[in-house]
């Protein structure tokens, strides 16, 4: 395998990771909006068009993970964080 092929192969892997993060963030943003709407908050779809799922500060890309086998997740999802900052923004 040439150096160019190897670089292209690694770049493809990175694209896959970024796509997975964007997809997962989109799922959580959708769930957060639905939760806030169920709580009676007005979340206009026009506003959601401007929210980007590209952030990944909350993702650990170093390969160091902490597994909590006791933590229960509803339907495979971690609970939404309910910070005052988030509620004010919504």
N, C-alpha and C positions, 0 to 999 in steps of 0.2 A: 504494500500500500504506500503510495507516495505521500509526501508531506501535505500536499494540497488536498488529497483525498481524505487524509486523517483530519485535517482542519475542518473540512466540510462535514465529515461525520460527527465531530464534536459539536459543531454549530447546529446541526440538525437535532442533536440531543438537547441542547440548550433551548432551541425553539419549542421542543416538546414540553420541557419543564415550564417554560413561560406560559405556554398555551394552557397547561393544566392548572397553573396558578390563577390565570385570568378566568378560566371556567369556574373553578371552585369559588373564587371571590364573587363572581356573578351569581352563583347559587346562593351564597350567604347574603349578598345585598338584596336579592329578591325576597329571601326569608325575613330579613330585617324590615324591609318595607311592608311586607304582609303583616308582620307582628305589630308594627306601629299603627298600621291601619286598623287592625283588630282592636287596638287600644283606643281608637277614636281619633287618632292623629290624621291630619290632612297632609298626605304625601302626593303631590301632583305628579303625574307621569311626565309632564313637561320638565319638571325639575330633575327627575331621575335620569333623563337623557344626558344630563351634564355630570353625572357621577361616574367616575372611571374605576373599573375593576383592575387596573394595572398595578396598583400598589402591592408590595410584598414585604414591607417592613416587619409584618407579623409572621412571616415565614422563616423558618430556620433552614438556611441553605448550607450550613457548615457540616452537616452529617452528625451532629451531636444532639441526641434526642433523649427526653425523659418520658418514660412510659409509665403511666399510672393505671395499672390493671383494675383498680377499684373504681375508677371514674366511670359513671354511667352516662351514656349519651343517648338522647331521645332520637330515635330514627337514624342513628349514625351521625348526628350533628352535635357539636358542642353548643352549650347554651349561649345566647346572645349576651354580650356585656351591656349592662345598663348603667352607663356612667352619666353624670349630670351633663357633661359636655355633649354627649350624643343626644340626649333628650332635648337640650336647648337648640341644637342644630336642626332637629327635626321639627 
